[in-house]
Amino acid sequence: MAFARVKATITEFKTILRLSQRAKKQVTVLTQALEANQADLAELQRSAKRTQYENQVHLDRIKEVQEKMKATQSNDSKL
C-alpha cells in the first residue's frame, strides 16, 4: 500500500513537472508576442502622429489657398 502511494505521488510529481514546463513555454511565447505587439503599437502610434501632422499641414495649406481665393474674389468684385 505504501508503494502504491509512493508510485502515485511520483506520477503526480511528473504530471506537475510536465504541466509546469508547458506553462513556462507558454509564458515565454506570450511574453514574446506581447513584446512584438508593444513594438507594433509604438510604430502605429508614430505613424499616426506623422499622418496627423501631414494632415494638419495639408489643412493649413488649404486654408491659405481659400483665403487667397477670397482675397482675389473680393479684389475682382471691386473692379
N, C-alpha and C positions, 0 to 999 in steps of 0.2 A: 504494500500500500504506500509506503514512504517512497519507494522507487517510482511509482506512478505519479505521485505529487511532484517529485523532482523532475521527471520527464515532462509533465505538463507545464511546470514553471520554466523549464528550458525552452519549450515550444513557444510559450507566451513571450519569453525574452527575445527569441529570434523574430517573432512577429513584430514586436515593438521596435526592435532594431531595424527591421526591413521598412516599417512604416516611417520611422524616423529618417532613414536615408532617403526615402521617396519624398518626404516633406522637405528635407533640406534641398534636394534637387529642384523641387517646385518653387521654393523660396528664391533660389538662385535665378531661375528662369523668370520669375515675376519681377525680381529686382532689376534684371537686365532690361526687361520690357518697360518697366517704369522709367528707367534712365533714358531709354530711347524715346519714350513718349514725352518726357520732360524736354529733351533736346528738340524734338519736333515742335513742341509747344513754343519754345523760345524762338525758334526760326519763324513760326507762323506769326508770333507777336511782332518780331522785327519786320516781317513782310507787311503786316497790317499797318504798322506805323509808317513805313515807307510809302505804301499806297495812299494812306490818309494824307501824308504830306504832298504827294504828287497831285492828288485830287484838289487839295486846297490851292496849290499853285495854279492849276487849270481854272478853278473857280475865280480866283483873283484876276487872272488874265481875261476871263470872260467879262467880269465886272468892268475892267478897264476898257475893253472894246465897246461895251454897252454905253459907258459914259462918253466915250469919244463919238459914238454914233449919235447920241442925244445932242451933244455939243454941235456936231456937224448939221443935224437936222434943224436945230434952233438957229444956226447961222444961215442955213439955206432959206428958212422961212423969213428971215429979216430982209433978205434980198428981194 
